[in-house]
């Protein structure tokens, strides 16, 4: 009974490490995706602000 329990404990330890690494990779990829979305939104907001600023400058020049 002793060697079987030790083998099971080792197997479960390895499964725990693999699962932890899997979730670290998943979390890292999700973080990168959210950063890309945030960067895209920032670029879009800057473009809109520049367009509004250009439009307001054009309308005041008339």
Beta strands, then each sheet from edge to edge (+ up, - down):
end
